[in-house]
């Protein structure tokens, strides 16, 4: 098998438990898990998920590991064009594995996450951690925006003028976002047989939407629902409105990592994640 360098996308998220209203933290969750020889796997929808090789560093305040998706059903055949295809031979408890390497930096509550189109989104890791500790209010990884002013507006008192969001129906029929207006929309999708919904909310002429709309939008994009559009216009101090796009304005990095055969070298991947964090640390550590 050959050796080559491949570019990987790295995303950044803020890790919170119960929207910051719980005594529990993501750091504490990972610290507890790191003390076990093996982290358990949990089935979510059609796949099983687990964390492998979880280790702590930086005096026990930061962590690195691999979030894995295990596929046990409908395993594809392998073969070459023009030749017979055949099964992949797996033991009873084995499955195909897709990996996302990650760091969690405790001092800034930042998840640094390797994107993998065949693997899992960070929201799936959040759901796994929620199930692992059986938390009522859940773990959330909120996307970090590359625009400090946009983030200040989202967290500030400025009222929104318009909201546009588009999302797909969750695979799990029992999925609950915990957000009143989006959960009602998702229920409508389920009952109608629809797959995707786009919502645009505007106030009466000259009016404003409530501040809670901003929090609901943040919750939705970090809930595990497949969101393809999340835009909001927020009033600034001078009375003008600033457009915030929670998809297009996400902070990310790209790093080249050596791929041996079909898989990235894990040591190089963790080094790339750390380098990506260090490059953005001045921004992330005041965020």
C-alpha positions in Angstrom: 0.0 0.0 0.0 1.3 3.5 -0.9 2.1 6.4 1.4 0.8 9.9 0.5 -0.2 13.2 2.1 -3.9 14.0 2.2 -5.6 17.2 3.3 -8.2 17.0 6.1 -10.7 19.5 7.4 -10.7 20.2 11.1 -13.7 21.8 12.8 -14.0 23.6 16.2 -16.9 23.4 18.7 -17.6 24.6 22.2 -18.5 21.8 24.5 -21.3 22.4 27.1 -23.6 20.2 29.2 -27.2 21.3 29.6 -26.4 24.7 28.0 -24.0 25.5 30.9 -26.7 25.1 33.5 -25.3 21.8 34.9 -22.5 21.2 37.4 -21.3 18.4 35.0 -18.8 19.4 32.3 -17.5 17.7 29.1 -14.1 17.7 30.8 -15.4 15.8 33.8 -17.2 13.3 31.5 -14.0 12.5 29.5 -12.0 12.3 32.7 -14.3 9.7 34.1 -14.2 7.7 30.8 -10.4 7.9 30.5 -10.2 5.9 33.8 -11.8 2.9 32.2 -9.8 0.4 30.1 -12.5 0.4 27.4 -15.3 2.9 26.8 -18.6 1.1 26.1 -20.3 1.2 22.7 -23.9 2.5 22.3 -26.3 1.9 19.5 -27.8 5.0 18.0 -30.1 4.6 15.1 -28.5 2.1 12.7 -25.0 2.2 14.0 -23.0 1.6 17.1 -20.6 4.3 18.4 -17.7 4.3 20.9 -14.5 6.2 21.8 -11.2 4.4 21.5 -7.7 5.2 22.7 -8.9 8.0 25.0 -6.0 9.6 26.8 -5.6 12.7 29.0 -2.9 15.3 28.9 -2.1 18.8 30.1 -2.4 17.7 33.7 -5.6 15.8 33.1 -7.5 18.8 31.7 -7.4 17.9 28.0 -8.0 14.7 26.1 -7.4 13.0 22.8 -9.2 10.0 21.3 -10.9 8.5 18.3 -14.7 8.5 18.0 -15.7 5.4 16.0 -18.8 4.4 14.1 -19.4 0.7 13.7 -21.4 -0.7 10.9 -22.8 -4.2 11.5 -25.6 -4.5 9.0 -25.8 -4.4 5.2 -22.0 -4.9 4.9 -20.9 -4.3 1.3 -19.1 -6.9 -0.8 -15.5 -6.4 -1.9 -14.0 -7.1 -5.3 -12.5 -5.7 -8.5 -14.2 -4.9 -11.7 -14.5 -8.0 -13.9 -13.7 -10.3 -11.0 -16.1 -12.2 -8.6 -17.1 -10.2 -5.5 -17.1 -11.7 -2.1 -18.1 -11.1 1.5 -15.9 -9.3 4.1 -15.3 -11.9 6.7 -16.2 -10.5 10.1 -16.5 -12.1 13.6 -19.9 -11.9 15.2 -19.1 -8.8 17.2 -17.1 -7.0 14.5 -18.2 -4.3 12.1 -16.8 -1.8 9.6 -15.2 1.1 11.4 -15.1 4.8 10.5 -13.0 7.1 12.6 -12.9 10.8 13.7 -9.8 11.8 15.7 -10.4 14.5 18.2 -8.9 16.7 20.9 -10.9 18.3 23.8 -9.0 21.3 25.3 -10.3 21.8 28.8 -9.1 25.3 29.5 -11.2 26.7 26.5 -13.9 23.9 26.4 -13.0 23.4 22.7 -13.5 20.2 20.7 -11.1 20.0 17.8 -12.6 17.5 15.5 -11.3 15.8 12.3 -14.0 15.8 9.6 -14.7 12.5 7.9 -17.6 12.3 5.4 -17.9 8.6 6.0 -17.6 8.9 9.8 -19.7 11.0 12.3 -20.5 14.6 12.9 -19.6 16.1 16.2 -23.3 16.2 17.1 -23.3 12.3 17.1 -20.4 12.3 19.6 -22.4 14.7 21.8 -25.3 12.2 21.7 -23.0 9.3 22.5 -21.7 11.2 25.6 -25.3 12.0 26.6 -26.3 8.4 26.5 -23.0 7.3 28.2 -23.8 9.3 31.3 -27.6 9.2 30.9 -27.8 13.0 31.2 -31.2 14.6 31.3 -30.1 17.9 29.6 -27.5 16.5 27.3 -24.1 17.3 25.9 -23.9 19.9 23.1 -21.0 20.8 20.7 -21.9 24.3 19.5 -20.1 25.4 16.3 -17.6 28.2 16.8 -17.9 31.0 14.3 -14.9 32.6 12.6 -16.4 36.1 13.2 -16.1 37.4 16.7 -18.7 40.1 16.1 -21.3 37.6 14.9 -20.7 35.5 18.0 -21.1 38.6 20.3 -24.4 39.4 18.6 -25.6 35.8 19.1 -24.8 36.0 22.8 -25.8 39.6 23.3 -29.1 41.4 23.9 -29.7 42.5 20.3 -33.0 41.2 18.9 -33.3 39.3 15.7 -35.2 40.5 12.7 -35.4 37.4 10.5 -34.6 33.7 10.9 -34.2 31.2 8.1 -33.5 27.5 8.8 -33.6 24.3 6.7 -33.3 20.9 8.2 -34.0 17.2 7.4 -36.2 14.8 9.3 -34.1 12.8 11.8 -33.7 9.1 11.1 -34.8 8.2 14.7 -38.6 8.6 15.0 -38.2 9.2 18.7 -35.7 12.0 18.3 -36.5 15.1 20.4 -34.6 18.3 20.0 -36.0 19.7 23.2 -36.8 22.9 21.3 -40.5 23.8 21.2 -40.9 25.4 17.7 -38.4 23.1 15.8 -39.8 20.0 17.5 -43.3 20.9 16.3 -41.9 21.3 12.8 -40.1 17.9 13.0 -43.3 16.3 14.2 -45.0 17.8 11.1 -42.4 16.3 8.9 -42.9 12.9 10.4 -46.6 12.9 10.1 -46.6 14.3 6.5 -44.0 11.9 5.2 -41.8 14.8 4.3 -38.0 14.7 4.3 -36.8 18.3 4.6 -38.4 21.6 5.8 -37.4 25.2 5.4 -38.7 27.8 7.9 -38.5 31.6 7.5 -39.7 33.7 10.5 -40.3 37.4 10.3 -42.0 39.9 12.7 -44.7 42.4 11.9 -43.5 45.5 10.0 -41.0 47.4 12.2 -41.1 44.6 14.9 -38.5 42.2 16.2 -38.4 38.5 17.0 -37.7 37.4 20.6 -34.2 36.9 22.0 -35.0 33.2 22.6 -35.0 32.6 18.8 -31.2 33.0 18.9 -30.7 30.4 21.6 -33.1 28.0 19.7 -31.1 28.3 16.5 -27.9 27.5 18.4 -29.5 24.5 20.0 -30.8 23.2 16.7 -27.4 23.3 14.9 -25.8 21.4 17.8 -28.7 19.0 18.4 -27.8 16.3 15.8 -30.5 17.3 13.3 -29.0 17.7 9.7 -29.2 21.4 9.2 -28.3 22.8 5.8 -29.2 26.5 6.4 -29.2 28.5 9.6 -29.3 32.3 9.0 -30.4 35.1 11.3 -30.3 38.9 11.1 -29.5 40.6 14.5 -29.9 44.2 15.4 -26.7 46.1 16.2 -26.2 49.1 18.6 -26.7 51.5 15.7 -30.0 50.1 14.8 -28.7 48.3 11.6 -29.0 44.5 11.2 -26.0 42.2 10.8 -26.4 38.8 9.0 -25.1 35.8 10.8 -24.7 32.4 9.0 -24.1 29.5 11.4 -23.1 27.3 8.5 -20.9 29.5 6.2 -19.2 31.3 9.1 -17.9 28.3 11.0 -14.3 28.3 12.0 -12.2 25.5 10.5 -8.7 24.6 9.4 -7.1 22.3 6.8 -4.1 20.2 7.5 -2.1 17.7 5.5 -1.5 14.3 7.1 0.3 11.2 5.9 -2.0 8.5 4.8 -0.6 4.9 5.0 -2.7 2.7 2.8 -6.2 3.9 3.4 -5.9 5.5 6.8 -4.2 8.6 8.3 -1.3 8.2 10.6 -2.8 8.7 14.1 0.2 10.4 15.6 0.3 12.9 12.7 -3.4 13.4 12.9 -3.3 14.3 16.6 -0.3 16.6 15.9 -2.4 18.3 13.1 -5.3 18.8 15.4 -3.0 20.3 18.0 -1.4 22.6 15.5 -4.8 23.8 14.2 -5.8 24.6 17.8 -2.6 26.5 18.5 -3.0 28.6 15.4 -6.4 29.7 16.6 -5.8 29.6 20.3 -5.8 33.5 20.8 -9.3 33.5 19.4 -10.6 30.3 21.0 -9.3 31.1 24.5 -11.3 34.3 24.7 -14.4 33.0 23.0 
